[in-house]
Amino acid sequence: MTEMFSTLFGQNEAQGPPGSSSLGFGPSKPPPPLPQSQVPLAAQMPPQLGDEGPALRKPGAMNEPFYLLRELPVGNELTGNTNLITHYNLEHAYNKFCGKKVKEKLSNFLPELPGMIDCPGTQDGSSLRSLIDKPPVCGNSFSPLTGALLTGFRLHTGPLPEQYRLMHIQPPKKKSKHKHKHHRPQDPLPQETPSDTDPKKKKKKRDDDPDRKKKKKDKKKKKNRHSPDHPGLTGSQPNSSSLR
Amino acid sequence: MAEKFDSLEEHLEKFIENIRQLGIIVSDFQPSSQAVLNQKLNFMISGLQDVEKCRQQLHEINVPLEVFEYIDQGRNPQLYTKECLERALARNEQVKGKIDTMTKFKSLLISELSKVFPEDMSKYKAIHGEDASSL
């Protein structure tokens, strides 16, 4: 075997298999003497790899030409070979989040939350990170405020200064645009009929109307016929007669 | 599991609504509003107590810290879930590709070795069985 490998793969394989005793595989064929410079592969390996020993080998393989032979991996082990999203029943979540576009802003996720929540939390010190890094110093329980404690919350009448009115500022919502988009397909009028409410549509329809174009053309012709420069109408034209 | 979250969500919604109303009262304070303000303050405390009670039911819930980063940046936290799923699928495909390639390589190597070293390979197959080439 060694000779065959050496003839095929050159001098590197000429050193032959290192002795199984050096690998901890038990008594076997004595290894051929190695020169000092040529260290067997297993000897170069770290002990945790090289010293795993006979447990990895099948008993039948002890006297075979194979060494460093390990058990094959178990076939039913869960690996990346299987679709893990399907395996863990996450198709629904995948389709939900990856099938359609997820809106970028936090206010789209929490639409009912008051205030400007799309601004970075580091700007006004309201970040969750700061809550973790510097947890607030507080007691273990929450107790209701009694009469004496409530005197500390007696406020002056009048409006708040401008800088403290952030609570009521809401991010602009694009509801009207959405409404428009959603209502278009539900338009009761058929597409062929020009809608009176949509001036753009009407204008476009007017320009494209072939009857109107025809009328315009004929009107122009009629005008030219009556003009002094016009050579005159020689024959009967079906188009002109239809106008009269 | 969902009931625990529903309860917490409900308490948080009530708490936020109470805070919003408190904000409105405070923004243009009238002398007659003091009693309502006191009531709202105590309602806020009871709201905090309710949230505190929910904490005991949600001990085993782990939230990735990256989600907090998304929220702090004013981004939708669902984007994090989306990116996680996309990343998982991409890695899954990469690993599957590697496994498929290695399987093909192994079967090819075994078939070629069987041509060149038929005796040795028959011994090898005797050790590992016929499944050696298929795995």
Interface residues (C-beta under 8 A of the other chain):
Chain A: M1 M4 L8 K58 G60 A61 E64 P65 F66 L69 L72 P73 G75 T79 G80 N81 N83 L84 I85 L90 A93 Y94 F97 C98 V102 K103 E104 K105 L106 N108 F109 E112 L113 P114 I117 D118 C119 P120 G121 T122 S127 L128 R129 I132 F142 S143 P144 L145 L150 F153 R154 L155 H156 T157 G158 P159 L160 Y164 R165 M167 H168
Chain B: E13 I16 R20 G23 I24 V26 S27 D28 F29 Q30 P31 Q34 L37 N38 L41 N42 I45 S46 L48 Q49 E52 L65 F68 E69 Y70 I71 D72 Q73 G74 R75 N76 P77 Q78 L79 T81 K82 L85 E86 A88 L89 R91 N92 Q94 V95 K96 K98 I99 D100 V116 F117 D120 K123 Y124 A126 I127 H128 D131 A132 L135
